[in-house]
């Protein structure tokens, strides 16, 4: 059975729902999640979503968001991460995101961010700064990013950065990031790293 819609009445009654997996369907939209107060993991990967409900920001217990392979998805809720300090993982690989909400900088527990294969030109500037002591992995390959976030200069746990296949003009901010153990700049168009 492939779902085309998720019944709003069903979600509204599931106030103790912690994990919602609707991946691999043909969903074009999700209903409001405002009634899902205990939602900790949302997996809506491999659908046809064009957006995520703004009410996702009201899911204060959200820890993991996986929306990989939604080719028409251009935006995430503008408050994502602002009221979710325990948000540890955001995986939006293979979508069409145009920008990330700056509110992701407030997700204190963020450890893993994968936004590869989108249409991003930048990442939030404070991403990875001292306010995110658990951020270990950023995968932003296959975008149009020209500059890495300034927050990376004060990253205290970042181990892996994959910024391959972008339009980076400089990577100087990484000089201050002494915790990196894996860095990938495959197809770095600017020329030689200096």
C-alpha positions, 0 to 999 in steps of 0.5 A: 500500500502506498499512501497518498495522504495521511489522515489528519484525524489519525495524527491529531489523536496520537498525542503520545506518538514518538516515532512516525515513519511515512517514508517510501510513499507518494505523499505531497504534504503532511498534515499538521503535527501540532497534536503530536507533542511527544514526536521524537523522530519523523521519517518522511524520506522518499516521498513527493513532499513540497514542504513540511508543516510549520507545526513541526516546530511545535514538536518540542521533543523532536530529535531526528528529522529525515526527509531525504529524497523529496525532490520537490522539497525547497524549504524547512519550517523557519523555526526548526531547531529554535524550540528543539534543543535536543534535535540531534539529526537532520537529514535532507539529502537529495531534496531541492532546498534553497536555504536552511532556516537560521533557527538550526543554529539554536539546536544545541544538541545537533550532532549530524547535519546532512544537506547534500544534493540540494540547491543551497548557496550558503549555510547559517553563519553561526552553524557549528559555533560554541552553542552547538558543542555536539556537532560532529558531522556536516555533509553539504556536498553537491550544492552551490555553497560559496562560503563555509559558516563562520561558526565553524571557527569555534566548533569544538566537536566537528570531526567530519566535513564533506563540502565536495562539489560546491563553489567554495571560494575560500576555506580559511574558517577551518584553520581554527577548527582543530577537531576535524579528522575527515575533510572532503573538498573533491572537485574544489573549483577555486583551484589550489587550497592554500 
